[in-house]
Amino acid sequence: MQTNNAKNFQFLPPRWDAGVTRAARAAARIFVRLGWPANVLTVLSLAAAAAGGLLFALGLPFPASMAILVCGILDGLDGKVAAATGTATAFGAFLDSTLDRYAEAFLFLGLAVRFRGRWILWLTLAALVGSFMVSYTRARAESLGFDGRAGLMRRPERFLLLGLAAFIGALAAVFDEAMIAALGVIALFSNITAVQRAARVRSAEKAARRAKEPPHG
């Protein structure tokens, strides 16, 4: 696999990632002892996202934020459980990635129902398209043998922004304003992330070609 060693800028600092990873591993051990298969956690994560989307559509942002929290936790645990139990499979990884896309779709569609007939609907759709392009560009880059993880607006950042906007918006009675801000950031930076990944692949391919060229002289 060709990789690009340029600094990978992101909203969440590496220390955050490391801390979340340690916490996820510790939590995963609990589910391992309970005997819960990783694929069950994947499906439950999808169910939590579907509930979050429905709660958004019904105008219940606070419970929707709790559903997003549950979804994010379970999504971070399934892979750890699979690794800890030695049950990681290609199909499990495929199922996880596929259901992740459905999970995001449910959340954004719930918001689309909430904002139907208003200009914010277009912002919601832009965020949805950008989120899917982030996932697609990573999958396509990695299928070609390149590192596709670069970029500012990865899935954890998107979920964090949606959850925080719903939580703060519900508590402060400013849901529309908070969600407009979150969706605007997601729409802008997720599409920038897709462009970043395309640029990284182009740069990595050029570097690989130069490495194969015979020395001159």
MIDOSE-1310 file (N, C-alpha, C; in nm, 2 decimals, decimal comma, always signed):
residues 217
mqtn	+0,08/-0,12/+0,00/+0,00/+0,00/+0,00/+0,09/+0,12/+0,00; +0,05/+0,22/-0,09/+0,13/+0,34/-0,09/+0,07/+0,44/+0,01; +0,15/+0,50/+0,09/+0,11/+0,60/+0,19/+0,17/+0,73/+0,17; +0,10/+0,83/+0,22/+0,15/+0,97/+0,21/+0,18/+1,01/+0,35
nakn	+0,31/+1,05/+0,38/+0,34/+1,08/+0,52/+0,32/+1,23/+0,55; +0,25/+1,30/+0,47/+0,22/+1,44/+0,50/+0,13/+1,44/+0,63; +0,14/+1,55/+0,70/+0,07/+1,56/+0,82/-0,08/+1,55/+0,79; -0,15/+1,47/+0,87/-0,29/+1,45/+0,85/-0,37/+1,54/+0,95
fqfl	-0,41/+1,65/+0,90/-0,48/+1,75/+0,98/-0,62/+1,70/+1,01; -0,67/+1,71/+1,13/-0,80/+1,67/+1,17/-0,85/+1,75/+1,28; -0,98/+1,76/+1,30/-1,04/+1,84/+1,41/-1,01/+1,78/+1,54; -1,03/+1,65/+1,56/-1,00/+1,58/+1,69/-0,85/+1,55/+1,70
pprw	-0,78/+1,60/+1,80/-0,64/+1,57/+1,81/-0,61/+1,43/+1,83; -0,48/+1,39/+1,80/-0,44/+1,25/+1,81/-0,46/+1,20/+1,96; -0,44/+1,28/+2,06/-0,45/+1,24/+2,19/-0,60/+1,19/+2,22; -0,69/+1,27/+2,16/-0,83/+1,23/+2,17/-0,85/+1,09/+2,12
dagv	-0,80/+1,07/+2,00/-0,82/+0,94/+1,93/-0,76/+0,83/+2,02; -0,64/+0,85/+2,08/-0,58/+0,75/+2,16/-0,66/+0,72/+2,28; -0,71/+0,83/+2,35/-0,79/+0,81/+2,47/-0,92/+0,73/+2,44; -0,99/+0,76/+2,33/-1,11/+0,69/+2,29/-1,08/+0,55/+2,26
traa	-0,96/+0,52/+2,19/-0,93/+0,38/+2,16/-0,90/+0,30/+2,29; -0,83/+0,36/+2,38/-0,81/+0,29/+2,51/-0,94/+0,26/+2,58; -1,03/+0,36/+2,58/-1,16/+0,34/+2,65/-1,24/+0,23/+2,58; -1,24/+0,23/+2,44/-1,31/+0,14/+2,37/-1,26/-0,01/+2,39
raaa	-1,13/-0,02/+2,40/-1,08/-0,15/+2,43/-1,12/-0,20/+2,57; -1,12/-0,11/+2,66/-1,17/-0,15/+2,80/-1,31/-0,19/+2,80; -1,40/-0,11/+2,73/-1,54/-0,15/+2,72/-1,56/-0,27/+2,64; -1,48/-0,30/+2,54/-1,50/-0,42/+2,46/-1,48/-0,54/+2,54
rifv	-1,39/-0,54/+2,64/-1,36/-0,65/+2,72/-1,49/-0,69/+2,80; -1,57/-0,60/+2,83/-1,70/-0,62/+2,90/-1,79/-0,71/+2,81; -1,80/-0,66/+2,69/-1,89/-0,74/+2,59/-1,83/-0,87/+2,55; -1,70/-0,88/+2,56/-1,64/-1,01/+2,53/-1,68/-1,11/+2,64
rlgw	-1,67/-1,06/+2,77/-1,71/-1,15/+2,88/-1,86/-1,19/+2,87; -1,94/-1,09/+2,82/-2,08/-1,12/+2,81/-2,11/-1,21/+2,70; -2,02/-1,23/+2,61/-2,04/-1,32/+2,49/-2,12/-1,26/+2,38; -2,11/-1,13/+2,37/-2,19/-1,06/+2,26/-2,10/-1,06/+2,13
panv	-2,15/-1,12/+2,02/-2,08/-1,11/+1,90/-2,07/-0,97/+1,84; -1,96/-0,94/+1,77/-1,93/-0,81/+1,72/-2,05/-0,77/+1,62; -2,10/-0,86/+1,54/-2,20/-0,82/+1,44/-2,33/-0,78/+1,51; -2,35/-0,83/+1,63/-2,47/-0,79/+1,71/-2,46/-0,64/+1,75
ltvl	-2,34/-0,60/+1,79/-2,31/-0,46/+1,82/-2,33/-0,37/+1,70; -2,28/-0,42/+1,59/-2,30/-0,35/+1,46/-2,44/-0,32/+1,43; -2,53/-0,42/+1,44/-2,67/-0,41/+1,42/-2,74/-0,32/+1,52; -2,70/-0,33/+1,65/-2,75/-0,24/+1,75/-2,71/-0,10/+1,73
slaa	-2,59/-0,07/+1,68/-2,55/+0,06/+1,64/-2,64/+0,12/+1,54; -2,67/+0,04/+1,44/-2,76/+0,09/+1,33/-2,90/+0,12/+1,39; -2,95/+0,03/+1,48/-3,08/+0,05/+1,54/-3,08/+0,18/+1,62; -2,97/+0,21/+1,69/-2,96/+0,34/+1,76/-2,97/+0,46/+1,67
aaag	-2,90/+0,45/+1,56/-2,90/+0,56/+1,46/-3,04/+0,58/+1,40; -3,11/+0,46/+1,37/-3,24/+0,47/+1,32/-3,34/+0,54/+1,42; -3,32/+0,51/+1,55/-3,40/+0,57/+1,65/-3,37/+0,72/+1,66; -3,24/+0,75/+1,64/-3,20/+0,89/+1,64/-3,27/+0,97/+1,53
gllf	-3,26/+0,91/+1,41/-3,33/+0,98/+1,30/-3,48/+1,00/+1,32; -3,54/+0,90/+1,38/-3,69/+0,91/+1,40/-3,71/+1,01/+1,51; -3,63/+1,02/+1,61/-3,65/+1,12/+1,71/-3,62/+1,26/+1,66; -3,53/+1,28/+1,57/-3,51/+1,41/+1,50/-3,64/+1,45/+1,43
algl	-3,69/+1,35/+1,35/-3,81/+1,38/+1,27/-3,93/+1,41/+1,36; -3,94/+1,36/+1,48/-4,05/+1,38/+1,57/-4,02/+1,51/+1,65; -3,91/+1,58/+1,63/-3,88/+1,70/+1,71/-3,84/+1,68/+1,85; -3,76/+1,57/+1,88/-3,72/+1,53/+2,01/-3,56/+1,53/+2,01
pfpa	-3,50/+1,64/+2,01/-3,35/+1,65/+2,00/-3,27/+1,59/+2,11; -3,32/+1,60/+2,24/-3,24/+1,55/+2,35/-3,23/+1,40/+2,34; -3,34/+1,33/+2,33/-3,33/+1,18/+2,32/-3,26/+1,14/+2,19; -3,27/+1,22/+2,09/-3,19/+1,19/+1,97/-3,04/+1,20/+1,99
smai	-3,00/+1,30/+2,07/-2,86/+1,31/+2,11/-2,81/+1,19/+2,19; -2,90/+1,13/+2,27/-2,86/+1,01/+2,35/-2,85/+0,89/+2,25; -2,94/+0,89/+2,16/-2,93/+0,78/+2,06/-2,80/+0,79/+1,98; -2,76/+0,91/+1,94/-2,63/+0,92/+1,87/-2,52/+0,88/+1,95
lvcg	-2,52/+0,91/+2,08/-2,42/+0,87/+2,17/-2,41/+0,72/+2,18; -2,52/+0,65/+2,19/-2,52/+0,50/+2,20/-2,47/+0,45/+2,07; -2,52/+0,50/+1,96/-2,47/+0,46/+1,82/-2,32/+0,47/+1,81; -2,26/+0,58/+1,85/-2,12/+0,61/+1,84/-2,04/+0,51/+1,93
ildg	-2,09/+0,48/+2,05/-2,02/+0,39/+2,14/-2,02/+0,25/+2,08; -2,14/+0,20/+2,04/-2,14/+0,07/+1,98/-2,06/+0,06/+1,86; -2,06/+0,16/+1,77/-1,99/+0,16/+1,65/-1,84/+0,15/+1,68; -1,79/+0,21/+1,79/-1,65/+0,20/+1,82/-1,61/+0,07/+1,89
ldgk	-1,71/-0,01/+1,93/-1,68/-0,13/+2,00/-1,68/-0,26/+1,92; -1,76/-0,26/+1,81/-1,77/-0,39/+1,73/-1,64/-0,44/+1,68; -1,56/-0,35/+1,62/-1,43/-0,39/+1,57/-1,34/-0,44/+1,68; -1,34/-0,37/+1,80/-1,26/-0,41/+1,91/-1,30/-0,55/+1,96
vaaa	-1,43/-0,57/+1,97/-1,48/-0,70/+2,01/-1,43/-0,81/+1,92; -1,45/-0,79/+1,79/-1,41/-0,89/+1,69/-1,26/-0,92/+1,70; -1,18/-0,81/+1,72/-1,03/-0,84/+1,73/-1,00/-0,91/+1,86; -1,07/-0,88/+1,97/-1,04/-0,94/+2,10/-1,08/-1,09/+2,10
tgta	-1,18/-1,12/+2,03/-1,23/-1,26/+2,02/-1,18/-1,34/+1,91; -1,10/-1,28/+1,82/-1,04/-1,35/+1,71/-1,15/-1,39/+1,60; -1,26/-1,31/+1,60/-1,37/-1,34/+1,51/-1,38/-1,24/+1,40; -1,28/-1,16/+1,38/-1,28/-1,06/+1,27/-1,28/-1,13/+1,13
tafg	-1,37/-1,09/+1,05/-1,39/-1,15/+0,92/-1,40/-1,04/+0,81; -1,38/-1,07/+0,69/-1,40/-0,98/+0,58/-1,55/-0,94/+0,57; -1,64/-1,03/+0,59/-1,78/-1,00/+0,59/-1,82/-0,91/+0,70; -1,76/-0,93/+0,82/-1,79/-0,84/+0,93/-1,75/-0,70/+0,90
afld	-1,63/-0,68/+0,84/-1,58/-0,55/+0,81/-1,67/-0,49/+0,70; -1,71/-0,57/+0,61/-1,80/-0,52/+0,50/-1,94/-0,48/+0,56; -1,99/-0,56/+0,65/-2,12/-0,53/+0,71/-2,11/-0,40/+0,79; -2,00/-0,39/+0,87/-1,98/-0,27/+0,95/-1,98/-0,14/+0,86
stld	-1,91/-0,14/+0,76/-1,90/-0,03/+0,67/-2,03/+0,00/+0,60; -2,10/-0,10/+0,56/-2,23/-0,08/+0,49/-2,33/-0,02/+0,59; -2,34/-0,08/+0,71/-2,44/-0,03/+0,80/-2,41/+0,11/+0,86; -2,28/+0,14/+0,86/-2,24/+0,28/+0,89/-2,30/+0,38/+0,80
ryae	-2,30/+0,34/+0,67/-2,36/+0,44/+0,57/-2,51/+0,45/+0,60; -2,58/+0,34/+0,62/-2,72/+0,34/+0,66/-2,75/+0,43/+0,78; -2,66/+0,41/+0,88/-2,68/+0,48/+1,01/-2,67/+0,63/+0,98; -2,57/+0,68/+0,91/-2,57/+0,82/+0,88/-2,69/+0,87/+0,80
aflf	-2,73/+0,79/+0,70/-2,85/+0,82/+0,62/-2,97/+0,84/+0,71; -2,99/+0,75/+0,80/-3,11/+0,76/+0,89/-3,10/+0,89/+0,97; -2,99/+0,93/+1,02/-2,98/+1,06/+1,10/-3,01/+1,18/+1,01; -2,94/+1,18/+0,90/-2,97/+1,30/+0,81/-3,11/+1,30/+0,75
lgla	-3,16/+1,19/+0,72/-3,30/+1,18/+0,67/-3,40/+1,23/+0,78; -3,37/+1,19/+0,91/-3,45/+1,24/+1,01/-3,45/+1,39/+1,02; -3,33/+1,45/+1,01/-3,32/+1,60/+1,01/-3,39/+1,66/+0,89; -3,38/+1,59/+0,77/-3,44/+1,64/+0,65/-3,59/+1,65/+0,67
vrfr	-3,65/+1,55/+0,74/-3,79/+1,55/+0,77/-3,82/+1,67/+0,86; -3,74/+1,69/+0,96/-3,76/+1,80/+1,06/-3,76/+1,93/+0,99; -3,67/+1,95/+0,89/-3,65/+2,08/+0,82/-3,72/+2,09/+0,69; -3,81/+1,99/+0,66/-3,87/+1,99/+0,53/-3,95/+2,13/+0,51
grwi	-3,94/+2,17/+0,38/-4,01/+2,30/+0,35/-3,93/+2,42/+0,39; -3,80/+2,40/+0,44/-3,72/+2,52/+0,48/-3,59/+2,51/+0,41; -3,52/+2,62/+0,40/-3,39/+2,62/+0,33/-3,29/+2,53/+0,40; -3,30/+2,50/+0,53/-3,21/+2,42/+0,60/-3,21/+2,28/+0,54
lwlt	-3,31/+2,24/+0,48/-3,32/+2,11/+0,41/-3,20/+2,09/+0,32; -3,17/+2,20/+0,24/-3,06/+2,19/+0,14/-2,93/+2,17/+0,21; -2,91/+2,24/+0,33/-2,79/+2,23/+0,40/-2,78/+2,08/+0,46; -2,89/+2,03/+0,50/-2,89/+1,89/+0,55/-2,84/+1,79/+0,43
laal	-2,90/+1,81/+0,32/-2,86/+1,73/+0,20/-2,72/+1,74/+0,16; -2,67/+1,87/+0,17/-2,53/+1,89/+0,14/-2,44/+1,82/+0,24; -2,48/+1,82/+0,37/-2,40/+1,74/+0,47/-2,41/+1,59/+0,44; -2,52/+1,55/+0,40/-2,54/+1,40/+0,37/-2,45/+1,36/+0,25
vgsf	-2,45/+1,44/+0,15/-2,37/+1,41/+0,03/-2,22/+1,41/+0,07; -2,18/+1,52/+0,14/-2,04/+1,53/+0,18/-2,00/+1,41/+0,27; -2,08/+1,37/+0,36/-2,05/+1,26/+0,44/-2,03/+1,13/+0,36; -2,12/+1,11/+0,27/-2,10/+0,99/+0,18/-1,98/+0,99/+0,10
mvsy	-1,94/+1,11/+0,05/-1,82/+1,13/-0,03/-1,70/+1,10/+0,05; -1,70/+1,14/+0,18/-1,58/+1,11/+0,26/-1,56/+0,96/+0,27; -1,67/+0,89/+0,29/-1,66/+0,74/+0,30/-1,62/+0,68/+0,17; -1,68/+0,73/+0,06/-1,65/+0,67/-0,07/-1,51/+0,69/-0,11
trar	-1,45/+0,81/-0,09/-1,32/+0,84/-0,13/-1,22/+0,75/-0,05; -1,25/+0,73/+0,08/-1,16/+0,64/+0,15/-1,16/+0,50/+0,10; -1,29/+0,45/+0,08/-1,30/+0,31/+0,02/-1,23/+0,29/-0,11; -1,25/+0,39/-0,20/-1,20/+0,38/-0,33/-1,05/+0,39/-0,33
aesl	-0,99/+0,49/-0,25/-0,85/+0,50/-0,24/-0,79/+0,37/-0,19; -0,84/+0,31/-0,09/-0,79/+0,19/-0,03/-0,80/+0,07/-0,12; -0,90/+0,07/-0,21/-0,92/-0,04/-0,31/-0,81/-0,03/-0,41; -0,75/+0,09/-0,43/-0,65/+0,11/-0,53/-0,51/+0,10/-0,46
gfdg	-0,51/+0,07/-0,33/-0,38/+0,05/-0,26/-0,32/+0,18/-0,20; -0,40/+0,28/-0,18/-0,35/+0,41/-0,12/-0,42/+0,43/+0,01; -0,35/+0,51/+0,09/-0,41/+0,55/+0,22/-0,52/+0,65/+0,20; -0,64/+0,61/+0,25/-0,76/+0,70/+0,23/-0,81/+0,76/+0,35
ragl	-0,73/+0,77/+0,46/-0,78/+0,82/+0,59/-0,76/+0,97/+0,61; -0,70/+1,04/+0,52/-0,67/+1,18/+0,54/-0,79/+1,26/+0,55; -0,78/+1,38/+0,61/-0,90/+1,47/+0,60/-0,94/+1,52/+0,74; -1,02/+1,63/+0,73/-1,06/+1,70/+0,85/-1,19/+1,64/+0,91
mrrp	-1,28/+1,60/+0,83/-1,42/+1,57/+0,88/-1,44/+1,42/+0,86; -1,39/+1,34/+0,95/-1,41/+1,19/+0,95/-1,54/+1,16/+1,02; -1,58/+1,04/+1,02/-1,71/+1,00/+1,08/-1,72/+1,03/+1,23; -1,61/+1,01/+1,31/-1,63/+1,05/+1,46/-1,66/+1,20/+1,47
erfl	-1,59/+1,28/+1,39/-1,62/+1,43/+1,40/-1,76/+1,46/+1,36; -1,81/+1,39/+1,26/-1,95/+1,42/+1,21/-2,05/+1,38/+1,32; -2,03/+1,27/+1,38/-2,12/+1,22/+1,49/-2,11/+1,31/+1,61; -1,99/+1,35/+1,64/-1,97/+1,44/+1,76/-2,05/+1,57/+1,74
llgl	-2,03/+1,63/+1,62/-2,10/+1,76/+1,59/-2,25/+1,74/+1,59; -2,30/+1,64/+1,53/-2,45/+1,62/+1,54/-2,50/+1,60/+1,68; -2,43/+1,51/+1,76/-2,47/+1,49/+1,89/-2,46/+1,61/+1,98; -2,36/+1,69/+1,97/-2,34/+1,81/+2,05/-2,45/+1,91/+2,01
aafi	-2,47/+1,93/+1,88/-2,57/+2,02/+1,84/-2,71/+1,99/+1,89; -2,74/+1,86/+1,89/-2,87/+1,82/+1,94/-2,88/+1,84/+2,09; -2,77/+1,80/+2,16/-2,77/+1,81/+2,31/-2,78/+1,96/+2,35; -2,69/+2,04/+2,30/-2,69/+2,18/+2,33/-2,82/+2,25/+2,29
gala	-2,86/+2,22/+2,17/-2,98/+2,28/+2,11/-3,10/+2,25/+2,20; -3,11/+2,13/+2,25/-3,22/+2,09/+2,33/-3,22/+2,16/+2,47; -3,10/+2,16/+2,53/-3,09/+2,22/+2,66/-3,11/+2,37/+2,66; -3,06/+2,44/+2,56/-3,06/+2,58/+2,55/-3,18/+2,63/+2,47
avfd	-3,26/+2,54/+2,42/-3,38/+2,58/+2,33/-3,33/+2,65/+2,21; -3,22/+2,61/+2,15/-3,17/+2,67/+2,03/-3,14/+2,56/+1,93; -3,23/+2,47/+1,91/-3,19/+2,35/+1,83/-3,17/+2,39/+1,69; -3,25/+2,47/+1,63/-3,24/+2,50/+1,49/-3,10/+2,57/+1,47
eami	-3,07/+2,67/+1,55/-2,95/+2,74/+1,53/-2,82/+2,65/+1,55; -2,83/+2,57/+1,66/-2,72/+2,48/+1,68/-2,70/+2,38/+1,57; -2,81/+2,33/+1,51/-2,80/+2,23/+1,41/-2,76/+2,29/+1,28; -2,80/+2,42/+1,25/-2,75/+2,49/+1,13/-2,60/+2,50/+1,13
aalg	-2,55/+2,54/+1,25/-2,40/+2,55/+1,26/-2,33/+2,42/+1,24; -2,39/+2,31/+1,30/-2,32/+2,18/+1,29/-2,33/+2,13/+1,14; -2,45/+2,14/+1,08/-2,47/+2,10/+0,94/-2,38/+2,18/+0,85; -2,37/+2,31/+0,87/-2,28/+2,39/+0,79/-2,14/+2,35/+0,79
vial	-2,09/+2,32/+0,91/-1,95/+2,27/+0,93/-1,93/+2,14/+0,86; -2,03/+2,05/+0,88/-2,02/+1,91/+0,82/-2,02/+1,92/+0,67; -2,12/+2,00/+0,62/-2,13/+2,01/+0,47/-2,00/+2,07/+0,41; -1,95/+2,17/+0,47/-1,83/+2,24/+0,42/-1,70/+2,14/+0,43
fsni	-1,68/+2,10/+0,55/-1,55/+2,03/+0,57/-1,55/+1,88/+0,52; -1,67/+1,82/+0,52/-1,68/+1,69/+0,46/-1,64/+1,69/+0,31; -1,69/+1,79/+0,24/-1,66/+1,80/+0,10/-1,51/+1,84/+0,08; -1,46/+1,92/+0,17/-1,32/+1,95/+0,16/-1,24/+1,82/+0,19
tavq	-1,28/+1,74/+0,28/-1,21/+1,62/+0,31/-1,21/+1,52/+0,19; -1,32/+1,52/+0,12/-1,32/+1,43/+0,00/-1,22/+1,48/-0,10; -1,20/+1,62/-0,12/-1,10/+1,67/-0,21/-0,96/+1,65/-0,15; -0,94/+1,66/-0,02/-0,81/+1,63/+0,04/-0,77/+1,49/+0,00
raar	-0,86/+1,39/+0,02/-0,83/+1,25/-0,01/-0,80/+1,23/-0,16; -0,87/+1,30/-0,24/-0,84/+1,28/-0,39/-0,70/+1,34/-0,41; -0,66/+1,45/-0,35/-0,53/+1,51/-0,37/-0,42/+1,42/-0,31; -0,45/+1,36/-0,20/-0,35/+1,26/-0,14/-0,32/+1,15/-0,23
vrsa	-0,43/+1,09/-0,29/-0,41/+0,98/-0,38/-0,33/+1,02/-0,50; -0,36/+1,14/-0,56/-0,29/+1,19/-0,68/-0,14/+1,21/-0,64; -0,11/+1,26/-0,52/+0,02/+1,29/-0,48/+0,10/+1,16/-0,46; +0,03/+1,06/-0,39/+0,09/+0,93/-0,37/+0,12/+0,86/-0,49
ekaa	+0,03/+0,87/-0,59/+0,05/+0,80/-0,72/+0,17/+0,86/-0,79; +0,18/+0,99/-0,79/+0,30/+1,05/-0,85/+0,43/+1,01/-0,79; +0,43/+1,01/-0,65/+0,55/+0,96/-0,58/+0,59/+0,82/-0,62; +0,49/+0,73/-0,63/+0,51/+0,59/-0,66/+0,57/+0,58/-0,80
rrak	+0,52/+0,67/-0,90/+0,58/+0,66/-1,03/+0,72/+0,71/-1,04; +0,75/+0,82/-0,96/+0,89/+0,87/-0,96/+0,98/+0,77/-0,90; +0,93/+0,69/-0,80/+1,02/+0,59/-0,73/+1,06/+0,48/-0,83; +0,97/+0,45/-0,93/+0,99/+0,35/-1,02/+1,08/+0,39/-1,14
epph	+1,09/+0,52/-1,16/+1,17/+0,57/-1,27/+1,32/+0,54/-1,25; +1,38/+0,50/-1,36/+1,53/+0,47/-1,34/+1,60/+0,60/-1,32; +1,71/+0,60/-1,25/+1,79/+0,72/-1,22/+1,85/+0,77/-1,35; +1,85/+0,91/-1,37/+1,90/+0,97/-1,49/+2,05/+0,98/-1,48
g	+2,11/+0,98/-1,59/+2,26/+1,00/-1,59/+2,33/+0,87/-1,58
